[in-house]
Structures are given as structure tokens and as C-alpha cells.
Amino acid sequence: MATNLALDPALLDRVVAVSGEPTKRAAVTLALKEFIARREQRRVAELFGKLEWDPSYDYKAERSRS
């Protein structure tokens, strides 16, 4: 999907330099993917302390292959 965006040229140059990607398009794509991943991780982190813990759960028993 072609999209025209007015991006800050200095910011775009910095993204290309920091990412090491060969093109502006690749750098922006990577930046968007990392942004999404970080936001999704934040949602998971917000669950800490909100879920009930089952004290009888034995994680070591789940590792056995028998």
C-alpha cells in the first residue's frame, strides 16, 4: 500500500543510521515492527500482579517428556 507521509528528515536519517537498514523504507518498517512489539510487551507486563497464582502447579512436572 503506497502512503505519502511528511516525516522529519533528520529523524528519518537517524532511524536509518541507528537501524543499519540499507533503505529508508526498510528502516521505517523495522521501526514500526519494533514499536508494535514494545506496545504488546507493555500489555503483558501490565498483567503482572493481576493474575491468580496456582500454588499447586508443578512446572517441573510439565517439562517431563513421559
N, C-alpha and C positions, 0 to 999 in steps of 0.2 A: 504494500500500500504506500503510495507516494504521499509524502506530507511535507509541506513547507513550514519551517519553523524559524523564528527570529531568535537565534541563540547568541549569547555573548561570545564574541570571537576569542577573547582572552581565556574565558572559561573552557571553551571547546579545545583550544590549543593545549591547555593544561591537562584536560582529560586524555587527550591523545598521548601527551608526554608521559603521564603517570601510568596509563594503562599499558603502554608498549604496543598497542594495536597499530597495524600499518595504515589504517584509514580512519577518517573521521566517523564514517558510518559504523565500522566495527567497534570503535571506542564508545560511541553513544549506545550501541546495542548492548555492549558489556556493562556499561554504567546503569542502564535500565534494568538489566537482569540482576545486578548486584543490589540495586535499590529495592526491587521486589523481594529478593531473598531476605534482606535485612528486615523489612517490614513484616514478613511472615515469621521470622525468628522472634521478633518482638511479641507477636501474638502468643507464641508458645511460651515465652518467658513470663508473660502476664498470668499464665495458669499456675505458676509456682505458688504453693501455699493454698490453692483453691480446690485441689483435688483430694479426695479422701484416700488415705493410705491403708492398705490391707496388711496388717502385721503378720498374717499367716502366709503370705505369699513367699515362696522359696524360689528366688531367681536362679539359684544353682541347680535346682531340680529341672528347671526348664532348659538348661544347657545340655543335659544328658541326651545322647543320641539313641537310647534304647527304646 
